[in-house]
Amino acid sequence: MLSDLITALQIFLKYGDLSSPTHCEHDCLTVCVNPDKVTTVDKIALSKLGFDDDEDGDFFKSYRFGSA
């Protein structure tokens, strides 16, 4: 749902108003927010919305909202 994406983006906004916040490639939407800066509570909320930090812990990704 679009409302889930908007909710997730509002959470990400708390951690910086980035000029180039997203990237989409290979059905994966990447949000360029450093997971180390995000609280555990917000990480849990983001996970429920479809966003998890990548394997290296550099950003968040979602296959739920990627291109398809």
C-alpha distances in whole Angstrom, upper triangle without the diagonal:
4,5,5,7,9,10,11,13,15,16,17,19,21,23,24,23,23,24,23,20,18,19,18,20,20,16,16,15,17,17,21,22,24,23,27,26,23,24,23,21,19,19,18,15,14,15,13,10,11,14,17,20,22,25,28,26,26,22,18,17,13,13,10,9,13,14,15
4,5,5,6,9,10,11,12,14,15,16,19,21,21,20,21,21,20,17,16,17,16,19,20,17,16,14,16,16,19,20,23,23,26,25,22,23,24,22,19,19,19,16,14,16,14,11,12,14,18,20,22,26,28,26,25,21,18,16,14,14,11,9,12,14,15
4,5,5,6,9,10,11,12,14,15,17,19,20,19,21,22,21,18,17,19,19,22,23,19,18,16,18,17,20,20,23,22,25,24,21,21,22,19,17,18,17,14,13,15,13,10,12,14,18,21,23,26,28,26,25,21,18,17,15,16,13,12,15,17,19
4,5,5,6,9,10,11,12,14,16,18,19,19,20,22,20,17,16,18,17,20,21,17,16,14,15,14,18,17,20,19,22,21,18,19,19,16,14,14,14,10,9,11,9,6,9,10,14,17,20,23,25,22,22,19,15,14,12,13,10,10,13,16,17
4,5,5,6,9,10,11,12,15,16,17,16,17,18,17,14,12,14,14,17,18,15,13,11,12,11,15,15,18,17,21,20,17,19,19,17,14,14,15,12,10,12,11,7,9,9,13,16,18,21,23,21,20,16,13,12,10,12,9,8,11,13,16
4,5,5,6,9,10,10,13,15,15,14,16,17,16,14,13,16,16,20,21,18,17,14,14,13,16,15,19,18,22,20,17,19,19,17,14,15,16,13,11,14,13,10,12,12,16,18,20,24,25,22,21,18,15,15,13,16,13,11,14,16,19
4,5,5,6,9,10,11,14,15,15,17,19,18,15,15,18,18,22,23,20,18,15,16,13,16,15,18,17,20,18,15,16,16,14,11,13,13,9,9,12,11,8,11,11,15,17,20,23,24,21,21,17,15,15,14,16,14,13,16,19,21
4,5,5,6,9,10,12,13,14,15,17,16,13,12,15,16,19,20,18,15,12,12,10,13,12,14,13,17,15,12,14,14,13,9,10,11,8,6,9,10,7,9,8,11,13,16,20,21,18,17,14,11,11,11,14,12,11,14,17,19
4,5,5,6,9,10,11,10,11,14,13,10,10,13,15,18,20,18,15,12,11,9,11,10,14,14,17,15,13,15,16,15,11,12,14,11,9,13,13,10,11,10,13,14,17,21,21,18,17,13,11,12,12,15,14,12,14,17,20
4,5,5,7,9,10,10,12,15,15,12,13,17,18,22,24,22,19,16,15,12,14,12,15,15,17,15,13,14,16,14,11,13,14,11,10,14,14,12,14,13,15,17,20,23,23,20,19,16,14,15,15,18,17,15,18,20,23
4,5,6,8,10,11,13,16,16,13,14,17,19,22,24,22,19,16,14,11,13,10,13,12,14,12,9,10,12,11,7,9,11,9,8,12,12,11,13,11,13,14,17,21,21,17,17,14,12,14,14,18,17,16,18,21,24
4,5,6,7,8,10,13,13,9,11,14,16,19,22,20,17,13,12,8,9,7,10,10,12,10,8,11,13,12,9,10,13,11,9,12,14,12,13,10,12,12,15,19,18,15,14,11,10,12,13,17,16,15,17,20,23
4,5,5,6,8,11,12,9,12,16,18,21,24,22,19,16,14,10,11,9,12,13,15,12,11,13,16,15,11,13,16,14,12,16,17,15,16,14,16,16,18,22,21,18,16,14,13,15,16,20,19,17,19,22,25
4,6,8,11,14,15,12,15,19,21,24,27,25,22,19,17,13,13,10,12,12,13,10,9,11,14,13,10,12,15,13,13,16,18,16,18,15,17,16,19,23,22,18,17,15,14,17,18,22,22,20,22,25,28
4,7,9,13,14,11,14,17,20,23,25,24,21,18,15,11,10,7,8,10,10,7,7,10,13,13,10,12,15,14,13,16,18,17,18,15,15,14,17,20,19,15,14,12,12,16,18,21,21,20,21,24,28
4,6,9,11,9,13,16,19,22,25,24,21,18,15,11,10,8,10,12,13,10,11,14,17,17,14,15,19,17,16,19,21,19,20,17,18,16,19,22,20,17,15,13,14,17,19,22,23,21,22,24,28
4,7,9,8,11,15,18,22,25,24,21,17,15,12,11,10,13,15,16,14,14,17,20,20,16,18,21,19,17,21,22,20,21,18,19,18,20,24,22,20,17,15,15,18,19,23,23,20,21,23,27
4,6,5,9,12,16,19,22,22,19,15,13,10,8,8,11,14,16,14,15,18,21,21,18,18,22,20,18,21,23,20,20,17,19,17,19,22,20,18,15,13,14,16,18,21,22,19,19,21,25
4,6,9,12,15,18,22,22,19,16,14,12,10,12,14,18,19,18,18,22,25,25,21,22,25,23,21,23,25,23,22,20,21,20,21,24,22,20,17,15,16,18,20,22,23,20,20,21,25
4,6,8,12,15,18,18,16,13,11,9,8,10,13,16,19,18,18,22,24,25,21,21,24,23,19,22,24,21,20,18,19,18,18,21,20,18,15,13,14,15,17,19,20,17,16,18,21
4,7,11,14,17,17,14,10,8,6,5,7,11,13,16,15,15,18,21,21,17,17,20,19,16,18,20,17,17,14,15,15,15,19,18,16,13,10,11,12,14,16,17,14,14,16,20
4,7,10,14,13,10,7,5,5,6,9,12,14,17,17,16,20,21,22,18,17,20,19,15,17,19,16,15,12,14,14,14,17,17,16,13,10,10,9,11,13,14,11,11,12,16
4,7,10,10,8,6,5,7,8,11,14,16,19,19,19,22,23,24,21,19,22,21,17,18,20,18,16,13,15,14,13,17,17,16,13,11,10,9,11,12,14,11,9,10,14
4,7,7,6,4,6,9,11,14,17,18,21,22,21,24,25,25,22,20,22,21,17,18,20,17,15,13,15,15,14,17,18,17,15,13,12,9,9,10,12,9,6,7,10
4,6,5,7,8,12,13,17,19,20,23,24,23,26,27,27,24,22,24,23,20,20,22,19,16,15,16,16,14,16,17,18,16,14,13,10,11,10,13,11,7,7,10
4,5,8,10,14,16,19,21,21,25,26,25,28,28,28,26,23,24,24,21,20,22,19,16,16,16,17,14,16,18,19,18,16,15,11,11,9,12,11,8,7,9
4,7,10,13,16,19,21,21,24,25,24,26,26,26,23,21,22,22,18,17,19,16,13,13,15,16,14,17,19,19,18,16,14,10,8,6,8,8,4,5,6
4,6,10,13,15,17,17,20,22,20,23,23,23,20,18,19,19,15,15,16,14,11,10,11,12,11,14,16,16,15,12,10,6,6,5,8,7,4,7,9
4,7,10,12,15,15,19,19,18,21,21,21,18,16,18,17,13,14,15,13,10,9,11,12,11,15,16,15,14,10,8,6,5,6,8,6,4,7,11
4,6,9,11,12,16,16,15,18,19,20,17,15,17,17,13,13,16,14,11,9,10,9,9,13,13,12,10,7,6,4,7,9,11,9,8,11,14
4,6,9,10,13,13,12,16,17,18,14,13,16,15,11,13,16,13,12,9,10,9,10,14,14,12,10,6,5,6,8,12,13,11,11,14,17
4,6,9,12,12,12,16,17,19,15,14,17,17,14,15,18,16,15,12,12,10,11,14,13,11,8,5,7,9,12,15,16,15,14,17,20
4,6,9,8,8,12,14,15,12,11,15,15,12,14,17,16,15,11,11,9,11,14,13,10,8,5,7,10,13,16,18,16,16,19,23
4,5,6,7,11,13,15,13,11,15,16,13,15,18,17,16,13,11,9,10,12,11,7,5,5,8,11,15,18,20,19,19,22,25
4,5,5,8,9,12,10,8,12,13,11,12,15,15,14,11,9,6,9,11,10,6,6,6,7,11,14,17,18,18,19,22,25
4,6,8,10,13,11,10,13,15,14,15,18,18,18,14,12,9,12,13,11,8,8,9,11,14,17,21,22,22,23,26,29
4,7,10,12,10,10,14,15,13,15,18,18,18,15,14,12,14,16,14,11,10,10,12,15,18,22,23,22,23,27,30
4,7,8,6,6,10,11,10,12,15,15,15,12,11,10,13,16,15,11,12,10,10,14,16,20,20,20,21,25,28
4,5,5,6,9,10,10,12,14,15,16,14,13,12,16,18,17,14,15,14,13,16,18,22,22,22,24,27,30
4,5,5,6,9,10,10,12,14,15,13,12,12,15,17,17,14,16,15,14,16,18,21,21,22,24,27,30
4,5,5,6,9,10,11,13,14,13,13,14,18,19,20,17,18,17,15,17,18,21,20,21,24,27,29
4,5,5,6,8,10,10,12,11,11,12,16,18,19,15,16,14,12,14,15,18,18,18,21,24,27
4,5,5,6,9,10,10,8,7,8,12,15,15,12,14,12,10,12,13,16,16,17,19,23,25
4,5,5,6,9,10,9,9,11,14,16,18,15,17,15,12,14,14,17,16,17,20,23,25
4,5,5,6,9,9,10,12,16,19,20,17,18,16,13,14,13,16,15,16,18,22,24
4,5,5,6,5,7,9,13,16,17,14,15,12,9,10,10,13,12,12,15,19,21
4,5,5,5,5,9,12,14,16,14,16,13,10,10,9,12,11,13,15,19,20
4,5,7,9,12,15,18,20,18,19,16,13,13,11,13,11,13,16,19,21
4,6,9,12,15,18,20,18,19,15,12,11,9,11,9,10,13,16,18
4,7,10,12,15,18,16,17,14,10,8,6,7,6,8,10,14,15
4,7,9,13,15,12,13,10,6,5,5,8,8,9,11,14,17
4,6,9,11,9,11,8,5,6,7,10,11,12,13,17,19
4,7,8,6,7,6,4,6,9,12,14,14,15,18,21
4,5,5,6,6,6,6,9,12,14,15,14,18,20
4,6,8,9,9,10,13,14,17,18,17,20,22
4,6,8,10,11,15,17,20,20,19,22,25
4,6,8,10,14,16,19,19,19,22,25
4,7,10,14,16,19,19,18,21,24
4,7,10,14,16,15,15,18,21
4,7,10,12,12,12,16,18
4,7,9,9,9,12,15
4,5,6,6,10,12
4,6,5,8,9
4,6,9,10
4,7,9
4,6
4
